[in-house]
Amino acid sequence: MWSVLHWLSCEADAMRVAVPITLTKDERRELQKFARGRSTPARLVLRAKIVLRAFIWTAKASDILAQVSRAKAALSDKSPSV
């Protein structure tokens, strides 16, 4: 029991960094087909959904970062000189 708790605490300490995902239109279309497939094995459906959600999250995160960068630049341009 202790070894499991120790392993969990070590895993919690190690920070995992998500790798940006890039998909072509064909790859995205194929993953969407797998994710919606009625006769597709459940494991493949789940993996396709995970990859698609990670791709969408990565795209949203980069959009958010770009917006924040633009906002910071605009604020620094308008800051009063002292």
C-alpha positions as CSV (number, residue, x, y, z in Angstrom):
1,M,0.0,0.0,0.0
2,W,2.8,2.4,0.9
3,S,4.5,1.9,-2.5
4,V,1.3,2.9,-4.3
5,L,1.0,6.1,-2.3
6,H,4.6,6.9,-2.8
7,W,4.3,6.3,-6.5
8,L,1.2,8.6,-6.7
9,S,3.0,11.4,-4.8
10,C,6.0,11.1,-7.1
11,E,3.8,11.3,-10.1
12,A,2.0,14.4,-8.7
13,D,5.4,16.1,-8.1
14,A,6.5,15.5,-11.7
15,M,5.0,18.2,-13.9
16,R,3.9,16.9,-17.3
17,V,4.1,19.3,-20.2
18,A,1.7,18.9,-23.1
19,V,3.3,18.6,-26.5
20,P,1.6,20.8,-29.1
21,I,-0.4,18.8,-31.6
22,T,-0.6,19.6,-35.3
23,L,-3.0,17.8,-37.5
24,T,-3.6,18.0,-41.2
25,K,-7.2,18.3,-42.5
26,D,-7.1,14.7,-43.6
27,E,-5.8,13.5,-40.2
28,R,-8.4,15.5,-38.4
29,R,-11.2,14.1,-40.7
30,E,-10.0,10.6,-40.1
31,L,-9.9,11.0,-36.3
32,Q,-13.4,12.5,-36.4
33,K,-14.6,9.5,-38.4
34,F,-13.1,7.2,-35.7
35,A,-14.6,9.2,-32.9
36,R,-18.1,8.9,-34.4
37,G,-17.8,5.4,-35.6
38,R,-20.5,3.0,-34.4
39,S,-18.6,-0.1,-35.4
40,T,-15.1,1.3,-34.4
41,P,-13.6,-0.5,-31.4
42,A,-14.2,1.5,-28.2
43,R,-10.4,1.9,-27.5
44,L,-9.9,3.6,-30.8
45,V,-13.0,5.8,-30.3
46,L,-11.6,7.0,-26.9
47,R,-8.1,7.6,-28.3
48,A,-9.5,9.6,-31.2
49,K,-11.6,11.7,-28.9
50,I,-8.6,12.4,-26.7
51,V,-6.4,13.5,-29.6
52,L,-9.1,15.7,-31.0
53,R,-9.7,17.4,-27.7
54,A,-6.0,17.9,-27.1
55,F,-5.7,19.4,-30.6
56,I,-8.7,21.8,-30.0
57,W,-7.3,22.8,-26.6
58,T,-3.8,23.5,-28.1
59,A,-5.4,25.6,-30.8
60,K,-7.5,27.6,-28.2
61,A,-4.5,28.0,-25.9
62,S,-2.4,29.5,-28.7
63,D,-5.2,31.9,-29.7
64,I,-5.5,32.9,-26.0
65,L,-1.7,33.5,-25.8
66,A,-1.7,35.6,-28.9
67,Q,-4.6,37.7,-27.6
68,V,-2.8,38.2,-24.3
69,S,0.4,39.2,-26.1
70,R,-1.4,41.7,-28.2
71,A,-3.2,43.1,-25.1
72,K,0.1,43.5,-23.2
73,A,1.7,45.2,-26.2
74,A,-1.3,47.6,-26.5
75,L,-1.2,48.4,-22.7
76,S,2.6,49.0,-22.7
77,D,2.2,51.4,-25.7
78,K,-0.5,53.4,-23.8
79,S,1.2,53.5,-20.4
80,P,1.9,57.0,-19.3
81,S,5.5,58.1,-19.2
82,V,6.7,59.2,-15.7
